[in-house]
Amino acid sequence: MNPALRRVGWHLLVLALLVPLLYPIVWLAAASFKPSSEILQSLALLPKQVILDNYAALADGLGGVPIWRFFVNSILVSGGCAAANILSCSLAGYAFARLRFRMRAPLFGFMLATIMLPTHAVLIPQYTIFQQLGMVDTFWPMILPKLLATDAFFVFLMVQFMRNIPRELDEAARLDGCGSIRIFSAVILPLIRPAVITTAIFTFIWTWNDFLTQLIYLSSPEKYTLPLALRLFIDTTDSSQYGPMLALSALALVPILLFFAAFQRLLVEGFATSGLKG
């Protein structure tokens, strides 16, 4: 087969597979310009009547809280979790990959086993701890656990990257008088940048979309993140505001898309690297 025709066929196949994946996003963007009555009554993708009232309604805020406050809260929580995960998981990965201490292999295996532990199993104990510490209705219950390297997948990712780095670099740094912390910050950390970016992207996106954890710990509307703010549009006793809800949902996708687009190349590099080999 002609190589050009093969490439064209491959691209057409990829585009066909993308249609069911991108359709919900396209529908969301289009529905945000529909009147609320048309959203429920029509299955058409494009709106019959394009309106901007849904976006204009967001200017009034929700529950007396301006919309920009929800974005700021989400950025603070997601950014704090991403920074905490990068710090703790890279340090834990460095300890397992480079340092020698007793029980290293069993502890590493135990850490990997926690991947199978459901989040709901530790939800009540964690809530009890943070309640006794007086941290409920603050952002700390979402950020502090990330400082303890609780995401075993990212620790494993860091370990696999570091194991692919020649130990001769550590030895050369020690000859120059560097300690373990200096070796980690000046030698190892710059070389695991793809793993750091991968950790940052996934932690940011997962935290941005997290609803359950934020619902449990946050009760004040002025501290709500975007997932909780979207719930305010649903009224069980009166008519729900589907138009503004879809408009805010479309706006909530913008920071994630920008964040992903900015670091997409490094993310692909992180998955394609040979450091993920056994």
Secondary structure, DSSP 8 states (H G I E B T S, - for coil): --HHHHHHHHHHHHHHHHHHHHHHHHHHHHHTTS-HHHHHH---SS-SS---HHHHHHTT-BTTB-HHHHHHHHHHHHHHHHHHHHHHHHHHHHHHHH---TTHHHHHHHHHHGGGS-GGGGHHHHHHHHHHTT-TTSSHHHHGGGGGT--HHHHHHHHHHHHTS-THHHHHHHHTT--HHHHIIIIIHHHTHHHHHHHHHHHHHHHHH--HHHHHH---GGG--HHHHHHTT--SSS---HHHHHHHHHHHHHHHHHHHHHTHHHHHHHHHSGGG--
